[in-house]
């Protein structure tokens, strides 16, 4: 079980969180003309990387904040966590 | 029965407390502090079971967690548990156990015929033989294998025992209380670190309980007792016996199973049977010791053949002699230690040492005691069927290939020592890159991945002095990092005997013309010949050899067999062991009760049960409850002998003719506030929200980004910047998360706050033609006329002094209202509604009537919004705005979502107007078509229409738009039903929706 540093609450066990997918994907702006391919890329196509991955988690049984977690998908090492509005360096 | 093999005044058992127990129906006696194994051995019982494949007689091989044979079925306090190791099970008064793997009895086992057929059961036999013909599998092979195999029988009864989970955090977690565990725990504890020390056995001290060593002028055992006693007094230390750390997971989380009650005749009141600890440790010290390796020889599975360390433990801890004519077969000095203990207790052992001319202090001591030692000698085969009676021994050449002339010597047990295998499971599970250490011919931990360090024998260090030095140091240094204390500890001096080099020899060759089975894996009956076959057939990867032969795949997970298997493969393949590699160590290290893993999350505790504030009223009024998500809701209110069908029909009918009231507290409610609230709703819902007036409600549908309907519900504008959203019961939590996702991550610029208020409001739906009259009486000061409170209107009212929210919304399709009050007043509201409603013939209605009412109106619910449908499929495309963008809109343009014959909701009526259609039935064109019959759609929900008094169903049907009037078949192979049906509009009752507006 992962041990995640919630930037709002501190170190908490994984079972307080729920996973929210790839944080590098940005939702297209509203009302923007998009090709099928662009939309598919947003909705479906993910890289499923091995290695460093930026992902969303929600501290669902805690502060309910969505956070960003930089995690290695192969080793589960967590390098850093960020608040939702924090820039990822 | 006398305990003929118990010797006086030896051991750590409590001889003042005699215990009686039964094994295979026969009564025996033992003492408090015994294991089932030691008590049986004290009584001279060596035959405990039959082997898995050949049903050969099996006895005891070890004295603890590594035991491959002595697996029994345990009976305790009216319960039974399989797969219990007799070497771990502590004795209690009245214990009962039986052998497994044998039928009809352990003494006469029909399956043993496999033993004589064994030429037909080599590695891969099952894979090769039971493949063909296919039809034989279910009829013949599988039942046969199932009956013959197995390590006991699981109970089919509900488990009365309680299991607990506990979360703990520590600075240092130390696995194992042998010398390294004690020393490191002591040093860390002195530095003020929070320490957890775990020991799987009942007694602390590990090998110190059995070795002949001195620490600080005390015996090893006394030193260990002193350290443990001191640790127990320290507030920063938790010491736990009977506690096995069985898994090392990510981010330094380890899981430990504590056997709280297994050693007692029954579990004490308020105590759990087992407690599972989830421990998050800053540093982990693995001091799990090592397990003795056997040497492989002919018939080495005969009862009476056991590890020399086990024989020593039975003697020193339990005062039990495993034999009176022991033969010790060793390739290192450990065998001598066992022989010396025998000799000291009046028994004359014979030692066979595969080495030519070993010299050490231990060997000198053995020689001085006059022990008979034969160098360059090996056991070729054990003789005896149910018990060792003698051994064929021979001298062996220096290259270990040639055996000398065979001799037979009488013996009643063979104690075997093939040196030591470090227990590296936890280190390996943590991600440590283990490495092969040539000096000890075994794997040891290498590069750490997590904060873990392995000490002592588990790290391949067998000198006590070195172990203590390293362990005190490690405990000090690791705790110093955390507490910044640095208390100096004087390392006690150690007196131990020095050992000489072990012999690199683990498998005795077969003598000419002999075909003895030489077992590697005793629990799965894997012999040397099986490995040879696997390699001959081309298996090379050790992982493949393992699976083909099942080496190390039994419940003991190869603790005594894996390394000998690797050694053998390396010899045959002419490779060094590290080149062969090793199989993966996976948790759990030992079998863990399913009950312990599940913990308290059983039955109703698997999820919290939620009840509405009106629950006690429902109970008092004969409600029959149903699980709705995590909630308990009344399904119907039983009158007299009514069944569900009759009761729900009565309730639904009463709503259509008079008025009914339904508890809708469970609906998800989300309070939305902020200047951008309308903008959020406009982006989340498919329809337009910017112009909703204050005091008005609107029905809305929300999609996922992939265009699939996520949820529906009404949202009401309470005031300028304040909205009240409702969700379905099931999706309440998901919708809140969904809104938070978009507000926090996608559109943080929106100035809106959302919060769940599901628990804050109690809700009652009042529905039926007389609902307005009732409402007027409930709220005499409010204008609830069709003008004052029109359809989709909202007002606040005063319910006998309680502030209430009144929404004119309808799920039943009737003139209907929903009244909300603060939860604490829920029951008050409900009682007032029932009291005032009496003159209008009010009846409460449950979820079954609720479903009936919505189905015949064609209102969609969870069974249609099933994660596969878009708005069009639910006839909700009218709510999809063409002008604005919203979540999921772009997906609705996908070609599959816009095809002409897209699936769509329809109504379904059986032609005979009698037969109810099972939910889930498939709609097909031709009921006689060959299978697989092409499916056109499925029945999503069924009811008995109270309006027309016949069955009615909703279905999602391909090209539903153009199918009205068509005749199809509803087929349910599960219920064995084929029902001719007609497709009708989903709006079966009041298709124009006049009632809700009346």
Interface residues (C-beta under 8 A of the other chain):
Chain A: X1 X2 X3 X13 X18 X20 X27 X28 X30 X31 X34 X36 X39 X42 X43 X44 X56 X58 X60 X64 X65 X66 X75 X76 X78 X84 X85
Chain B: X167 X249 X250 X251 X252 X253 X278 X280 X431 X449 X683 X705 X706 X737 X740 X741 X744 X745 X746 X748 X884 X885 X890 X891 X893 X894
